[in-house]
Every structure is written in structure tokens, then in C-alpha cells.
Amino acid sequence: MIVNTLRFSFRDGTTEEEKAEVLAAMRRTSTVESAVFGVVGQDLGDPADGFTHTYCAGVADLAALERYLHDPVHLEGDSTILPRLARLSAVRFSDDMDPGLGEKIMALHLKKVAQYPEWGRLLDSIPDVHLSSEA
């Protein structure tokens, strides 16, 4: 299992309607065929960290992660989600103890950026972003 957890907050000026659109897009993404589970909602961490919401999704393995990254629902959702985020912090973990798993995930990320350069630009446009393993 590979689990992706995203803590985030919205850009100043994002309306409640736009926030609802983002959360709805995330909920759709968390239910694509390749996802085993997904949760979207309020962030319960330390408010001083500056995050207001969290997205968490799990996929069975590396092949499922690749399908997840390229799923049309995911790609469509990112064009709604990414431009509205001010902060994004991603943490990934897995019960797969392959020491090269992080590098394999990074390769999938780079493949997606190469295939969808606009996606990479949207991700880069978030003012405060930290992606572990950059996947």
C-alpha cells in the first residue's frame, strides 16, 4: 500500500464556493478505480502549521499509483485544485519495504511532468509547497 497525505490551505481570496469546488474535486479523485480509500476534510494538526485541510488516498502498489496519477478524473481535478492552493505539504508512506520505492515514485512524478507540463507548472505555482519524494 502506498499512502499519499496532502495537508493544504487555500490562497487568500478563495471564495467558499471555490473551496467547495476544490474539496469536491478531491473527493472525486479519492474515489477513482485505482484508489483503495480516500478521505478529504479538515486538518486536525497544529493550527500554527498553517494548514486548514487534508487529503489522504491510498493505492495498492506502484502500478496502481501510476494509474491514479494519470486517471482523467485526477488530471481534470488538478486544474481546479492546484491554482487555489497557497500551501501544500505532501507526505507519502508505504508498507512496501523496497528501498528503491521512493526513487520509483519520483520516476512516476517526472514522467507525469514530462507528459503534462502544464500540470508541472500548476504545481510549481503554489507559493509554499513541499513534496516528499517529489511524487
The first five atom37 places (N, CA, C, CB, O) and aatype in JSON, in Angstrom:
{
  "aatype": [12, 9, 19, 2, 16, 10, 1, 13, 15, 13, 1, 3, 7, 16, 16, 6, 6, 6, 11, 0, 6, 19, 10, 0, 0, 12, 1, 1, 16, 15, 16, 19, 6, 15, 0, 19, 13, 7, 19, 19, 7, 5, 3, 10, 7, 3, 14, 0, 3, 7, 13, 16, 8, 16, 18, 4, 0, 7, 19, 0, 3, 10, 0, 0, 10, 6, 1, 18, 10, 8, 3, 14, 19, 8, 10, 6, 7, 3, 15, 16, 9, 10, 14, 1, 10, 0, 1, 10, 15, 0, 19, 1, 13, 15, 3, 3, 12, 3, 14, 7, 10, 7, 6, 11, 9, 12, 0, 10, 8, 10, 11, 11, 19, 0, 5, 18, 14, 6, 17, 7, 1, 10, 10, 3, 15, 9, 14, 3, 19, 8, 10, 15, 15, 6, 0],
  "atom_mask": [
    [1, 1, 1, 1, 1],
    [1, 1, 1, 1, 1],
    [1, 1, 1, 1, 1],
    [1, 1, 1, 1, 1],
    [1, 1, 1, 1, 1],
    [1, 1, 1, 1, 1],
    [1, 1, 1, 1, 1],
    [1, 1, 1, 1, 1],
    [1, 1, 1, 1, 1],
    [1, 1, 1, 1, 1],
    [1, 1, 1, 1, 1],
    [1, 1, 1, 1, 1],
    [1, 1, 1, 0, 1],
    [1, 1, 1, 1, 1],
    [1, 1, 1, 1, 1],
    [1, 1, 1, 1, 1],
    [1, 1, 1, 1, 1],
    [1, 1, 1, 1, 1],
    [1, 1, 1, 1, 1],
    [1, 1, 1, 1, 1],
    [1, 1, 1, 1, 1],
    [1, 1, 1, 1, 1],
    [1, 1, 1, 1, 1],
    [1, 1, 1, 1, 1],
    [1, 1, 1, 1, 1],
    [1, 1, 1, 1, 1],
    [1, 1, 1, 1, 1],
    [1, 1, 1, 1, 1],
    [1, 1, 1, 1, 1],
    [1, 1, 1, 1, 1],
    [1, 1, 1, 1, 1],
    [1, 1, 1, 1, 1],
    [1, 1, 1, 1, 1],
    [1, 1, 1, 1, 1],
    [1, 1, 1, 1, 1],
    [1, 1, 1, 1, 1],
    [1, 1, 1, 1, 1],
    [1, 1, 1, 0, 1],
    [1, 1, 1, 1, 1],
    [1, 1, 1, 1, 1],
    [1, 1, 1, 0, 1],
    [1, 1, 1, 1, 1],
    [1, 1, 1, 1, 1],
    [1, 1, 1, 1, 1],
    [1, 1, 1, 0, 1],
    [1, 1, 1, 1, 1],
    [1, 1, 1, 1, 1],
    [1, 1, 1, 1, 1],
    [1, 1, 1, 1, 1],
    [1, 1, 1, 0, 1],
    [1, 1, 1, 1, 1],
    [1, 1, 1, 1, 1],
    [1, 1, 1, 1, 1],
    [1, 1, 1, 1, 1],
    [1, 1, 1, 1, 1],
    [1, 1, 1, 1, 1],
    [1, 1, 1, 1, 1],
    [1, 1, 1, 0, 1],
    [1, 1, 1, 1, 1],
    [1, 1, 1, 1, 1],
    [1, 1, 1, 1, 1],
    [1, 1, 1, 1, 1],
    [1, 1, 1, 1, 1],
    [1, 1, 1, 1, 1],
    [1, 1, 1, 1, 1],
    [1, 1, 1, 1, 1],
    [1, 1, 1, 1, 1],
    [1, 1, 1, 1, 1],
    [1, 1, 1, 1, 1],
    [1, 1, 1, 1, 1],
    [1, 1, 1, 1, 1],
    [1, 1, 1, 1, 1],
    [1, 1, 1, 1, 1],
    [1, 1, 1, 1, 1],
    [1, 1, 1, 1, 1],
    [1, 1, 1, 1, 1],
    [1, 1, 1, 0, 1],
    [1, 1, 1, 1, 1],
    [1, 1, 1, 1, 1],
    [1, 1, 1, 1, 1],
    [1, 1, 1, 1, 1],
    [1, 1, 1, 1, 1],
    [1, 1, 1, 1, 1],
    [1, 1, 1, 1, 1],
    [1, 1, 1, 1, 1],
    [1, 1, 1, 1, 1],
    [1, 1, 1, 1, 1],
    [1, 1, 1, 1, 1],
    [1, 1, 1, 1, 1],
    [1, 1, 1, 1, 1],
    [1, 1, 1, 1, 1],
    [1, 1, 1, 1, 1],
    [1, 1, 1, 1, 1],
    [1, 1, 1, 1, 1],
    [1, 1, 1, 1, 1],
    [1, 1, 1, 1, 1],
    [1, 1, 1, 1, 1],
    [1, 1, 1, 1, 1],
    [1, 1, 1, 1, 1],
    [1, 1, 1, 0, 1],
    [1, 1, 1, 1, 1],
    [1, 1, 1, 0, 1],
    [1, 1, 1, 1, 1],
    [1, 1, 1, 1, 1],
    [1, 1, 1, 1, 1],
    [1, 1, 1, 1, 1],
    [1, 1, 1, 1, 1],
    [1, 1, 1, 1, 1],
    [1, 1, 1, 1, 1],
    [1, 1, 1, 1, 1],
    [1, 1, 1, 1, 1],
    [1, 1, 1, 1, 1],
    [1, 1, 1, 1, 1],
    [1, 1, 1, 1, 1],
    [1, 1, 1, 1, 1],
    [1, 1, 1, 1, 1],
    [1, 1, 1, 1, 1],
    [1, 1, 1, 1, 1],
    [1, 1, 1, 1, 1],
    [1, 1, 1, 0, 1],
    [1, 1, 1, 1, 1],
    [1, 1, 1, 1, 1],
    [1, 1, 1, 1, 1],
    [1, 1, 1, 1, 1],
    [1, 1, 1, 1, 1],
    [1, 1, 1, 1, 1],
    [1, 1, 1, 1, 1],
    [1, 1, 1, 1, 1],
    [1, 1, 1, 1, 1],
    [1, 1, 1, 1, 1],
    [1, 1, 1, 1, 1],
    [1, 1, 1, 1, 1],
    [1, 1, 1, 1, 1],
    [1, 1, 1, 1, 1],
    [1, 1, 1, 1, 1]
  ],
  "atom_positions": [
    [[0.84, -1.17, 0.0], [0.0, 0.0, 0.0], [0.89, 1.24, 0.0], [-0.96, -0.01, 1.22], [1.87, 1.32, 0.75]],
    [[0.55, 2.19, -0.83], [1.22, 3.5, -0.86], [0.16, 4.52, -0.47], [1.85, 3.82, -2.3], [-0.91, 4.59, -1.07]],
    [[0.47, 5.31, 0.55], [-0.47, 6.3, 1.07], [0.09, 7.69, 0.82], [-0.75, 6.07, 2.59], [1.24, 7.97, 1.13]],
    [[-0.75, 8.56, 0.27], [-0.39, 9.94, -0.04], [-1.25, 10.85, 0.83], [-0.6, 10.26, -1.56], [-2.47, 10.83, 0.74]],
    [[-0.61, 11.64, 1.67], [-1.31, 12.58, 2.54], [-0.89, 14.0, 2.15], [-1.02, 12.3, 4.05], [0.3, 14.32, 2.14]],
    [[-1.87, 14.82, 1.84], [-1.63, 16.22, 1.47], [-2.29, 17.13, 2.49], [-2.17, 16.52, 0.05], [-3.5, 17.1, 2.67]],
    [[-1.48, 17.94, 3.16], [-2.02, 18.99, 4.03], [-1.95, 20.27, 3.21], [-1.22, 19.12, 5.41], [-0.96, 20.52, 2.53]],
    [[-3.01, 21.08, 3.27], [-3.03, 22.27, 2.43], [-3.87, 23.37, 3.04], [-3.55, 21.93, 1.06], [-4.65, 23.16, 3.96]],
    [[-3.68, 24.57, 2.49], [-4.54, 25.71, 2.79], [-4.79, 26.46, 1.49], [-3.89, 26.66, 3.88], [-4.04, 26.32, 0.52]],
    [[-5.83, 27.24, 1.49], [-6.25, 27.95, 0.29], [-5.57, 29.32, 0.19], [-7.77, 28.12, 0.27], [-5.16, 29.9, 1.19]],
    [[-5.47, 29.8, -1.05], [-4.95, 31.14, -1.28], [-5.94, 32.16, -0.71], [-4.72, 31.4, -2.8], [-7.15, 31.91, -0.67]],
    [[-5.42, 33.29, -0.28], [-6.28, 34.4, 0.14], [-7.19, 34.76, -1.02], [-5.43, 35.63, 0.6], [-6.76, 34.76, -2.18]],
    [[-8.42, 35.06, -0.71], [-9.37, 35.47, -1.73], [-10.15, 34.31, -2.35], [0.0, 0.0, 0.0], [-11.07, 34.54, -3.13]],
    [[-9.8, 33.08, -2.0], [-10.57, 31.93, -2.49], [-11.93, 31.95, -1.82], [-9.82, 30.58, -2.22], [-12.02, 31.97, -0.59]],
    [[-12.98, 31.95, -2.62], [-14.34, 32.03, -2.08], [-14.76, 30.68, -1.49], [-15.35, 32.46, -3.17], [-14.14, 29.65, -1.76]],
    [[-15.8, 30.71, -0.69], [-16.33, 29.47, -0.12], [-16.8, 28.53, -1.23], [-17.49, 29.77, 0.86], [-16.65, 27.31, -1.12]],
    [[-17.36, 29.09, -2.29], [-17.79, 28.28, -3.43], [-16.6, 27.6, -4.1], [-18.56, 29.14, -4.45], [-16.67, 26.42, -4.45]],
    [[-15.51, 28.34, -4.28], [-14.3, 27.77, -4.88], [-13.7, 26.7, -3.98], [-13.28, 28.88, -5.15], [-13.23, 25.67, -4.47]],
    [[-13.71, 26.94, -2.68], [-13.21, 25.92, -1.74], [-14.04, 24.65, -1.86], [-13.24, 26.45, -0.29], [-13.49, 23.55, -1.86]],
    [[-15.34, 24.8, -1.95], [-16.22, 23.64, -2.1], [-15.92, 22.9, -3.39], [-17.7, 24.08, -2.06], [-15.96, 21.67, -3.42]],
    [[-15.63, 23.63, -4.48], [-15.26, 23.01, -5.76], [-13.98, 22.19, -5.61], [-15.08, 24.09, -6.87], [-13.9, 21.07, -6.11]],
    [[-13.0, 22.74, -4.92], [-11.73, 22.05, -4.72], [-11.96, 20.77, -3.92], [-10.72, 22.96, -4.0], [-11.47, 19.71, -4.3]],
    [[-12.7, 20.86, -2.83], [-12.94, 19.69, -1.99], [-13.73, 18.63, -2.75], [-13.67, 20.09, -0.72], [-13.48, 17.44, -2.59]],
    [[-14.68, 19.06, -3.57], [-15.45, 18.11, -4.38], [-14.55, 17.42, -5.41], [-16.62, 18.84, -5.1], [-14.66, 16.22, -5.62]],
    [[-13.64, 18.18, -6.03], [-12.7, 17.59, -7.0], [-11.79, 16.58, -6.3], [-11.86, 18.69, -7.68], [-11.5, 15.52, -6.85]],
    [[-11.34, 16.91, -5.1], [-10.5, 15.98, -4.34], [-11.28, 14.72, -3.98], [-9.97, 16.66, -3.08], [-10.73, 13.61, -4.04]],
    [[-12.52, 14.87, -3.6], [-13.34, 13.7, -3.26], [-13.52, 12.8, -4.48], [-14.72, 14.13, -2.7], [-13.48, 11.57, -4.37]],
    [[-13.72, 13.4, -5.65], [-13.83, 12.6, -6.88], [-12.51, 11.86, -7.14], [-14.19, 13.5, -8.1], [-12.52, 10.67, -7.47]],
    [[-11.4, 12.56, -6.99], [-10.09, 11.94, -7.22], [-9.85, 10.79, -6.25], [-8.97, 12.99, -7.08], [-9.29, 9.76, -6.63]],
    [[-10.28, 10.95, -5.01], [-10.03, 9.91, -4.0], [-10.86, 8.66, -4.22], [-10.31, 10.46, -2.62], [-10.66, 7.66, -3.54]],
    [[-11.8, 8.71, -5.17], [-12.65, 7.54, -5.41], [-12.42, 6.91, -6.79], [-14.11, 7.95, -5.29], [-13.21, 6.07, -7.22]],
    [[-11.34, 7.29, -7.47], [-11.07, 6.67, -8.77], [-10.77, 5.19, -8.56], [-9.88, 7.38, -9.49], [-10.46, 4.75, -7.45]],
    [[-10.86, 4.43, -9.63], [-10.72, 2.96, -9.58], [-9.44, 2.51, -8.9], [-10.77, 2.4, -10.99], [-9.45, 1.51, -8.18]],
    [[-8.35, 3.22, -9.11], [-7.06, 2.79, -8.57], [-6.88, 3.11, -7.09], [-5.95, 3.44, -9.36], [-5.94, 2.61, -6.46]],
    [[-7.74, 3.92, -6.51], [-7.64, 4.26, -5.08], [-8.37, 3.22, -4.24], [-8.23, 5.68, -4.81], [-9.5, 2.84, -4.54]],
    [[-7.7, 2.77, -3.18], [-8.3, 1.82, -2.26], [-9.18, 2.56, -1.25], [-7.2, 1.01, -1.53], [-10.23, 2.07, -0.85]],
    [[-8.73, 3.75, -0.86], [-9.51, 4.58, 0.07], [-9.13, 6.03, -0.14], [-9.28, 4.15, 1.54], [-8.09, 6.34, -0.72]],
    [[-9.97, 6.91, 0.36], [-9.68, 8.33, 0.32], [-10.48, 9.07, 1.36], [0.0, 0.0, 0.0], [-11.62, 8.71, 1.67]],
    [[-9.87, 10.12, 1.91], [-10.52, 10.97, 2.91], [-10.13, 12.41, 2.61], [-10.1, 10.56, 4.37], [-8.97, 12.71, 2.34]],
    [[-11.11, 13.3, 2.66], [-10.89, 14.73, 2.44], [-11.64, 15.48, 3.53], [-11.35, 15.18, 1.0], [-12.82, 15.22, 3.76]],
    [[-10.95, 16.41, 4.19], [-11.65, 17.18, 5.21], [-10.75, 18.14, 5.94], [0.0, 0.0, 0.0], [-9.69, 18.53, 5.45]],
    [[-11.2, 18.52, 7.12], [-10.45, 19.49, 7.9], [-9.14, 18.91, 8.41], [-11.3, 19.99, 9.07], [-9.06, 17.72, 8.72]],
    [[-8.14, 19.75, 8.5], [-6.86, 19.34, 9.06], [-6.95, 19.48, 10.58], [-5.68, 20.19, 8.47], [-7.32, 20.54, 11.08]],
    [[-6.6, 18.44, 11.28], [-6.68, 18.45, 12.74], [-5.32, 18.63, 13.4], [-7.32, 17.17, 13.23], [-5.18, 18.42, 14.6]],
    [[-4.33, 19.01, 12.61], [-2.99, 19.25, 13.15], [-2.9, 20.59, 13.85], [0.0, 0.0, 0.0], [-3.92, 21.26, 14.05]],
    [[-1.72, 20.96, 14.22], [-1.46, 22.22, 14.92], [-1.82, 23.39, 14.01], [0.03, 22.3, 15.37], [-1.25, 23.52, 12.93]],
    [[-2.77, 24.26, 14.42], [-3.14, 25.4, 13.59], [-1.95, 26.31, 13.25], [-4.2, 26.21, 14.29], [-1.97, 27.0, 12.23]],
    [[-0.93, 26.31, 14.1], [0.26, 27.12, 13.84], [1.0, 26.66, 12.58], [1.21, 27.07, 15.04], [1.78, 27.42, 12.01]],
    [[0.75, 25.42, 12.15], [1.38, 24.92, 10.92], [0.8, 25.59, 9.68], [1.2, 23.41, 10.81], [1.42, 25.57, 8.62]],
    [[-0.4, 26.19, 9.82], [-0.98, 26.94, 8.71], [-1.78, 26.12, 7.71], [0.0, 0.0, 0.0], [-2.11, 26.61, 6.64]],
    [[-2.1, 24.88, 8.05], [-2.9, 24.05, 7.16], [-4.34, 24.01, 7.65], [-2.32, 22.62, 7.06], [-4.6, 23.93, 8.85]],
    [[-5.28, 24.06, 6.71], [-6.69, 24.04, 7.08], [-7.39, 22.75, 6.69], [-7.41, 25.21, 6.44], [-8.41, 22.39, 7.27]],
    [[-6.85, 22.04, 5.69], [-7.49, 20.85, 5.16], [-6.46, 19.75, 4.87], [-8.29, 21.19, 3.89], [-5.26, 20.02, 4.76]],
    [[-6.96, 18.52, 4.75], [-6.1, 17.38, 4.43], [-6.79, 16.47, 3.44], [-5.73, 16.61, 5.7], [-8.0, 16.27, 3.49]],
    [[-5.99, 15.92, 2.53], [-6.43, 14.91, 1.57], [-5.55, 13.69, 1.8], [-6.33, 15.42, 0.07], [-4.33, 13.82, 1.92]],
    [[-6.15, 12.52, 1.86], [-5.39, 11.3, 2.03], [-5.99, 10.23, 1.12], [-5.38, 10.83, 3.51], [-7.2, 10.02, 1.12]],
    [[-5.14, 9.57, 0.35], [-5.59, 8.48, -0.51], [-4.55, 7.38, -0.5], [-5.85, 8.98, -1.96], [-3.35, 7.63, -0.41]],
    [[-5.03, 6.16, -0.6], [-4.15, 5.01, -0.65], [-4.35, 4.23, -1.94], [0.0, 0.0, 0.0], [-5.47, 4.1, -2.43]],
    [[-3.26, 3.71, -2.48], [-3.31, 2.85, -3.66], [-2.56, 1.56, -3.32], [-2.68, 3.56, -4.92], [-1.68, 1.55, -2.46]],
    [[-2.92, 0.5, -3.99], [-2.39, -0.82, -3.63], [-0.9, -0.98, -3.86], [-3.12, -1.88, -4.4], [-0.21, -1.6, -3.05]],
    [[-0.38, -0.41, -4.95], [1.02, -0.64, -5.3], [1.46, 0.39, -6.35], [1.22, -2.09, -5.83], [0.7, 1.3, -6.7]],
    [[2.66, 0.23, -6.83], [3.24, 1.18, -7.79], [2.43, 1.24, -9.09], [4.69, 0.8, -8.09], [2.24, 2.32, -9.64]],
    [[1.96, 0.1, -9.57], [1.16, 0.09, -10.8], [-0.14, 0.87, -10.59], [0.84, -1.37, -11.24], [-0.57, 1.61, -11.48]],
    [[-0.76, 0.7, -9.43], [-1.98, 1.45, -9.12], [-1.69, 2.94, -8.99], [-2.62, 0.92, -7.82], [-2.5, 3.77, -9.39]],
    [[-0.52, 3.28, -8.43], [-0.15, 4.68, -8.31], [-0.01, 5.31, -9.7], [1.16, 4.83, -7.52], [-0.44, 6.45, -9.91]],
    [[0.58, 4.59, -10.63], [0.72, 5.14, -11.98], [-0.65, 5.37, -12.61], [1.56, 4.19, -12.86], [-0.88, 6.4, -13.24]],
    [[-1.56, 4.42, -12.45], [-2.93, 4.6, -12.98], [-3.6, 5.79, -12.31], [-3.77, 3.31, -12.77], [-4.28, 6.57, -12.97]],
    [[-3.42, 5.91, -11.0], [-4.0, 7.01, -10.22], [-3.5, 8.36, -10.73], [-3.67, 6.84, -8.72], [-4.29, 9.29, -10.92]],
    [[-2.2, 8.48, -10.94], [-1.6, 9.75, -11.37], [-2.1, 10.2, -12.74], [-0.09, 9.61, -11.41], [-2.18, 11.4, -13.02]],
    [[-2.45, 9.24, -13.59], [-2.85, 9.56, -14.96], [-4.35, 9.4, -15.19], [-2.1, 8.67, -15.92], [-4.83, 9.55, -16.31]],
    [[-5.09, 9.1, -14.13], [-6.53, 8.96, -14.28], [-7.13, 10.28, -14.75], [-7.19, 8.5, -12.94], [-6.78, 11.33, -14.21]],
    [[-8.01, 10.26, -15.75], [-8.6, 11.5, -16.25], [-9.3, 12.32, -15.16], [-9.58, 11.19, -17.35], [-9.29, 13.55, -15.21]],
    [[-9.91, 11.67, -14.2], [-10.57, 12.38, -13.1], [-9.53, 13.14, -12.27], [-11.37, 11.4, -12.19], [-9.76, 14.28, -11.87]],
    [[-8.39, 12.5, -12.03], [-7.31, 13.15, -11.28], [-6.76, 14.34, -12.06], [-6.18, 12.14, -10.97], [-6.59, 15.43, -11.51]],
    [[-6.47, 14.13, -13.33], [-5.92, 15.21, -14.16], [-6.88, 16.39, -14.24], [-5.61, 14.69, -15.57], [-6.46, 17.54, -14.12]],
    [[-8.15, 16.12, -14.43], [-9.15, 17.2, -14.5], [-9.26, 17.93, -13.18], [-10.53, 16.64, -14.91], [-9.36, 19.15, -13.15]],
    [[-9.23, 17.19, -12.08], [-9.35, 17.8, -10.76], [-8.19, 18.72, -10.44], [0.0, 0.0, 0.0], [-8.39, 19.77, -9.83]],
    [[-6.99, 18.33, -10.84], [-5.82, 19.16, -10.52], [-5.9, 20.55, -11.13], [-4.56, 18.47, -11.0], [-5.39, 21.5, -10.54]],
    [[-6.54, 20.69, -12.27], [-6.66, 22.03, -12.87], [-7.61, 22.91, -12.07], [-7.16, 21.92, -14.32], [-7.54, 24.14, -12.16]],
    [[-8.48, 22.31, -11.28], [-9.36, 23.06, -10.38], [-8.68, 23.3, -9.04], [-10.68, 22.31, -10.17], [-8.81, 24.37, -8.45]],
    [[-7.95, 22.3, -8.57], [-7.38, 22.31, -7.23], [-6.12, 23.18, -7.12], [-7.04, 20.9, -6.8], [-6.09, 24.12, -6.32]],
    [[-5.12, 22.89, -7.91], [-3.78, 23.48, -7.72], [-3.74, 25.0, -7.77], [-2.86, 22.94, -8.75], [-3.03, 25.6, -6.96]],
    [[-4.47, 25.66, -8.68], [-4.39, 27.13, -8.71], [-4.97, 27.81, -7.47], [-5.12, 27.64, -9.92], [-4.75, 29.0, -7.26]],
    [[-5.68, 27.08, -6.65], [-6.33, 27.69, -5.48], [-5.59, 27.42, -4.17], [-7.74, 27.19, -5.36], [-6.06, 27.82, -3.1]],
    [[-4.46, 26.74, -4.24], [-3.73, 26.4, -3.02], [-2.61, 27.38, -2.74], [-3.18, 25.0, -3.11], [-1.87, 27.77, -3.64]],
    [[-2.49, 27.77, -1.47], [-1.4, 28.64, -1.03], [-0.27, 27.83, -0.42], [-1.92, 29.68, -0.03], [0.9, 28.17, -0.57]],
    [[-0.63, 26.76, 0.27], [0.35, 25.9, 0.94], [-0.01, 24.46, 0.64], [0.41, 26.16, 2.48], [-1.19, 24.1, 0.6]],
    [[1.01, 23.66, 0.43], [0.81, 22.24, 0.19], [2.0, 21.48, 0.75], [0.62, 21.95, -1.33], [3.16, 21.76, 0.42]],
    [[1.71, 20.51, 1.58], [2.76, 19.65, 2.11], [2.32, 18.21, 1.9], [3.05, 19.95, 3.63], [1.25, 17.81, 2.36]],
    [[3.14, 17.43, 1.23], [2.83, 16.04, 0.94], [3.74, 15.11, 1.72], [2.94, 15.76, -0.57], [4.95, 15.33, 1.81]],
    [[3.14, 14.09, 2.28], [3.89, 13.03, 2.94], [3.4, 11.72, 2.36], [3.72, 13.07, 4.51], [2.19, 11.48, 2.26]],
    [[4.33, 10.87, 1.98], [3.97, 9.57, 1.44], [4.61, 8.5, 2.31], [4.41, 9.42, -0.04], [5.73, 8.66, 2.79]],
    [[3.89, 7.41, 2.49], [4.48, 6.29, 3.21], [3.91, 5.0, 2.65], [4.21, 6.39, 4.74], [2.9, 5.01, 1.94]],
    [[4.58, 3.89, 2.98], [4.19, 2.61, 2.39], [4.59, 1.46, 3.29], [4.81, 2.44, 1.01], [5.56, 1.54, 4.05]],
    [[3.83, 0.38, 3.2], [4.22, -0.85, 3.86], [5.1, -1.72, 2.96], [2.99, -1.63, 4.3], [5.54, -2.8, 3.36]],
    [[5.36, -1.25, 1.73], [6.28, -1.91, 0.81], [7.69, -1.47, 1.2], [5.95, -1.56, -0.7], [8.03, -0.29, 1.09]],
    [[8.49, -2.39, 1.65], [9.81, -2.05, 2.19], [10.91, -2.01, 1.12], [10.2, -3.04, 3.25], [12.09, -2.01, 1.46]],
    [[10.54, -1.98, -0.16], [11.51, -1.86, -1.25], [12.32, -0.58, -1.03], [10.8, -1.84, -2.65], [11.74, 0.51, -1.05]],
    [[13.64, -0.68, -0.84], [14.45, 0.52, -0.59], [14.46, 1.48, -1.78], [15.86, 0.12, -0.25], [14.82, 2.65, -1.61]],
    [[14.1, 1.04, -2.96], [14.07, 1.89, -4.13], [12.7, 2.47, -4.44], [0.0, 0.0, 0.0], [12.52, 3.12, -5.47]],
    [[11.73, 2.25, -3.56], [10.37, 2.7, -3.84], [10.28, 4.21, -4.01], [9.44, 2.26, -2.72], [9.6, 4.68, -4.91]],
    [[10.96, 4.97, -3.18], [10.93, 6.43, -3.3], [11.43, 6.89, -4.66], [0.0, 0.0, 0.0], [10.86, 7.8, -5.26]],
    [[12.49, 6.27, -5.14], [13.03, 6.62, -6.47], [12.05, 6.25, -7.57], [14.37, 5.93, -6.7], [11.92, 6.96, -8.56]],
    [[11.37, 5.13, -7.4], [10.38, 4.69, -8.4], [9.2, 5.65, -8.43], [9.9, 3.26, -8.1], [8.67, 5.95, -9.5]],
    [[8.79, 6.12, -7.26], [7.71, 7.1, -7.2], [8.14, 8.4, -7.85], [7.28, 7.34, -5.73], [7.37, 9.02, -8.58]],
    [[9.38, 8.81, -7.59], [9.92, 10.02, -8.22], [9.93, 9.89, -9.74], [11.34, 10.31, -7.7], [9.62, 10.85, -10.44]],
    [[10.27, 8.73, -10.24], [10.28, 8.5, -11.68], [8.87, 8.65, -12.26], [10.85, 7.09, -12.0], [8.7, 9.19, -13.35]],
    [[7.87, 8.17, -11.54], [6.48, 8.35, -11.99], [6.1, 9.82, -12.02], [5.51, 7.56, -11.09], [5.43, 10.28, -12.94]],
    [[6.54, 10.57, -11.0], [6.28, 12.01, -10.95], [6.91, 12.71, -12.16], [6.82, 12.62, -9.64], [6.26, 13.5, -12.84]],
    [[8.17, 12.4, -12.42], [8.88, 13.04, -13.54], [8.25, 12.67, -14.88], [10.35, 12.64, -13.53], [8.18, 13.49, -15.79]],
    [[7.79, 11.44, -14.99], [7.09, 11.01, -16.2], [5.81, 11.82, -16.4], [6.77, 9.5, -16.14], [5.48, 12.21, -17.52]],
    [[5.1, 12.06, -15.31], [3.86, 12.84, -15.4], [4.16, 14.29, -15.79], [3.08, 12.79, -14.07], [3.45, 14.87, -16.61]],
    [[5.18, 14.88, -15.2], [5.57, 16.25, -15.55], [5.94, 16.34, -17.03], [6.75, 16.74, -14.67], [5.57, 17.29, -17.71]],
    [[6.68, 15.34, -17.52], [7.08, 15.34, -18.92], [5.87, 15.2, -19.85], [8.08, 14.21, -19.19], [5.8, 15.83, -20.9]],
    [[4.93, 14.37, -19.44], [3.76, 14.13, -20.27], [2.76, 15.28, -20.18], [3.08, 12.83, -19.87], [2.07, 15.59, -21.16]],
    [[2.67, 15.92, -19.02], [1.71, 17.0, -18.78], [2.45, 18.21, -18.2], [0.57, 16.54, -17.82], [2.33, 18.49, -17.01]],
    [[3.21, 18.94, -19.03], [3.99, 20.06, -18.5], [3.13, 21.13, -17.82], [4.8, 20.7, -19.62], [3.6, 21.79, -16.88]],
    [[1.9, 21.32, -18.26], [1.03, 22.3, -17.6], [0.75, 21.89, -16.17], [-0.29, 22.46, -18.38], [0.66, 22.75, -15.29]],
    [[0.61, 20.59, -15.92], [0.42, 20.08, -14.55], [1.62, 20.48, -13.69], [0.23, 18.53, -14.55], [1.46, 20.94, -12.56]],
    [[2.81, 20.3, -14.23], [4.02, 20.69, -13.5], [4.05, 22.18, -13.21], [0.0, 0.0, 0.0], [4.46, 22.59, -12.13]],
    [[3.63, 22.99, -14.18], [3.58, 24.44, -13.96], [2.56, 24.8, -12.87], [3.24, 25.17, -15.28], [2.82, 25.67, -12.04]],
    [[1.42, 24.14, -12.89], [0.41, 24.4, -11.85], [0.95, 24.06, -10.47], [-0.88, 23.6, -12.13], [0.76, 24.81, -9.52]],
    [[1.63, 22.94, -10.36], [2.22, 22.53, -9.09], [3.28, 23.55, -8.65], [2.83, 21.12, -9.21], [3.34, 23.92, -7.48]],
    [[4.1, 23.98, -9.59], [5.15, 24.96, -9.27], [4.58, 26.33, -8.9], [6.09, 25.11, -10.46], [5.27, 27.13, -8.27]],
    [[3.33, 26.61, -9.28], [2.75, 27.92, -9.0], [2.23, 28.06, -7.57], [1.64, 28.19, -9.96], [1.86, 29.16, -7.16]],
    [[2.2, 26.97, -6.82], [1.77, 27.05, -5.42], [2.88, 27.76, -4.64], [1.46, 25.61, -4.82], [4.03, 27.31, -4.68]],
    [[2.55, 28.85, -3.94], [3.6, 29.65, -3.29], [4.45, 28.89, -2.27], [2.96, 30.81, -2.61], [5.66, 29.11, -2.19]],
    [[3.85, 28.0, -1.49], [4.58, 27.28, -0.44], [4.27, 25.8, -0.59], [4.18, 27.79, 0.99], [3.21, 25.33, -0.18]],
    [[5.2, 25.07, -1.19], [4.96, 23.66, -1.46], [6.14, 22.82, -1.02], [4.69, 23.43, -2.95], [7.29, 23.19, -1.22]],
    [[5.83, 21.69, -0.39], [6.85, 20.73, 0.0], [6.31, 19.34, -0.33], [7.22, 20.86, 1.53], [5.3, 18.91, 0.22]],
    [[7.0, 18.66, -1.22], [6.58, 17.32, -1.63], [7.68, 16.32, -1.28], [6.27, 17.28, -3.15], [8.75, 16.35, -1.87]],
    [[7.41, 15.45, -0.32], [8.4, 14.41, -0.02], [8.46, 13.46, -1.19], [8.04, 13.65, 1.3], [7.42, 13.12, -1.76]],
    [[9.6, 13.04, -1.56], [9.86, 12.17, -2.73], [9.43, 12.85, -4.02], [9.13, 10.83, -2.58], [9.55, 12.24, -5.08]],
    [[8.94, 14.08, -3.96], [8.51, 14.83, -5.14], [7.59, 14.02, -6.03], [9.72, 15.28, -5.94], [7.68, 14.12, -7.25]],
    [[6.72, 13.22, -5.45], [5.79, 12.43, -6.28], [4.4, 12.97, -6.23], [5.77, 11.0, -5.85], [3.5, 12.42, -6.87]]
  ]
}
